[in-house]
Amino acid sequence: MHFIQDELVKVVAEERQQGLRAAAARRRAAPVSRPAPRVALARAMALGAAFATVILVVLVTVPAAQ
């Protein structure tokens, strides 16, 4: 019984090590790429403008429809 537990512990530890190695390799292979600050700012401004446009259209059309 102890032999089976020891073998199981060894297998689990080995699998965990392989998983950690694979995860580390993935992190090294694919560095996190973030957009430049100007690009992020431009996206945020475009999204804000679109949102403001939708709000304005709703505010203008809803009272006119009533």
C-alpha positions as CSV (number, residue, x, y, z in Angstrom):
1,M,0.0,0.0,0.0
2,H,2.8,2.4,0.9
3,F,4.5,1.5,-2.4
4,I,1.5,2.6,-4.4
5,Q,1.2,5.9,-2.4
6,D,4.9,6.6,-2.9
7,E,4.6,6.0,-6.6
8,L,1.5,8.1,-6.8
9,V,3.3,11.0,-5.0
10,K,6.3,10.7,-7.4
11,V,4.0,10.7,-10.5
12,V,2.0,13.7,-9.2
13,A,5.2,15.6,-8.4
14,E,6.7,14.8,-11.8
15,E,3.5,16.0,-13.6
16,R,3.4,19.2,-11.6
17,Q,7.1,19.9,-12.5
18,Q,6.3,19.3,-16.2
19,G,3.3,21.6,-15.9
20,L,5.4,24.3,-14.3
21,R,8.1,24.0,-16.9
22,A,5.5,24.2,-19.7
23,A,3.9,27.2,-18.2
24,A,7.3,28.9,-17.8
25,A,8.1,28.1,-21.4
26,R,4.8,29.6,-22.5
27,R,5.5,32.8,-20.5
28,R,8.9,33.1,-22.1
29,A,7.6,32.4,-25.6
30,A,4.7,34.8,-25.6
31,P,5.6,38.1,-23.7
32,V,2.5,40.2,-22.8
33,S,2.1,42.8,-25.4
34,R,0.3,45.9,-24.4
35,P,-0.6,48.7,-26.8
36,A,1.4,52.0,-26.6
37,P,-0.1,54.5,-24.2
38,R,-1.2,56.7,-27.2
39,V,-3.0,53.8,-28.7
40,A,-4.8,53.0,-25.5
41,L,-5.7,56.7,-25.1
42,A,-7.1,56.9,-28.6
43,R,-9.2,53.8,-28.1
44,A,-10.6,55.1,-24.8
45,M,-11.4,58.4,-26.5
46,A,-13.1,56.7,-29.4
47,L,-15.1,54.5,-27.1
48,G,-16.1,57.6,-25.0
49,A,-17.2,59.5,-28.1
50,A,-19.3,56.6,-29.3
51,F,-20.9,56.3,-25.9
52,A,-21.6,60.0,-25.7
53,T,-23.1,59.9,-29.3
54,V,-25.5,57.1,-28.2
55,I,-26.5,59.0,-25.1
56,L,-27.2,62.1,-27.2
57,V,-29.2,60.3,-29.8
58,V,-31.3,58.7,-27.1
59,L,-31.9,62.0,-25.3
60,V,-32.9,63.7,-28.5
61,T,-35.1,61.0,-30.0
62,V,-37.0,59.8,-26.9
63,P,-38.7,63.1,-26.0
64,A,-39.5,63.6,-29.7
65,A,-41.2,60.2,-29.9
66,Q,-43.6,61.0,-27.0
